């Protein structure tokens, strides 16, 4: 079997590619770092025609949540036009082979969630920034395509991801990996405005499992247990055995900034549950970081 993974060189995508290969699948990685552009329609048409993939995992995206002006245009181009290009290639050259299409959406950027509540998959999305808006447009595009071509038998799955964490080597890391590295190097952690910012953190390997198992539908992939930045620092301290230094930096709050985000994952409980507690995930991230620096 052949699978296409867009964004297969990224944080989640690279682990998904590895998991697929471990299952014996051939994987085509569509990623700029691999020399393949999601916006290159002719390339997508060629790959679909020649390889007849059975599954597409669509993770590639411009994640600039604060983009404005020309940067916002780039977000829409990559996230919306890129998704449309992928569907065009699927429709043109591999409708007869594709069985699954799994899309990586977002959770936190789609909802304005009150403290103590959790967003459910059927709640009305209210995206504030261009990134969340672009992901919602994609969801509508894929939903419409799925309903129009329902007879094709393709299972479309949308995974709204919470804050995914784990070790990664790229410059722009998730906050857990970034803070662990800074603490390891004896550098100061920068906290913007407040320690009372809550996020729903889910470990990357649990997320990869969700991609591999997801059935048709819209699902929230999260723990449903939001943690404050103060808790994140406390657990990092416990795992490392030392108190990290941090400073709170006051900035002008963005209109799209939210202090609380949590998703309700309970609708997915029949096929997926997070296996990794936050404490265990931070410890795994720390061990991977040490292995990387000690190679």
Secondary structure, DSSP 8 states (H G I E B T S, - for coil): -EEEEETTTSHHHHHHHHHHHHTT-EEEEE-GGGT--TT-HHHHHHHHHHH--SEEEE------TT--HHHHHHHHIIIIIHHHHHHHHHHHH-TTT--EEEEEEESTTT----TT--B-TTS-----SHHHHHHHHHHHHHHHHHHHTGGG--EEEEEEE-EEES---SSS--HHHHHHHHHHTT--EEEES-S--EE-EEEHHHHHHHHHH--SEEEEES-S--EEHHHHHHHHHHHHTS---EEEE-----TT--SB--B--GGGTTT------HHHHHHHHHHHHHHHHT-
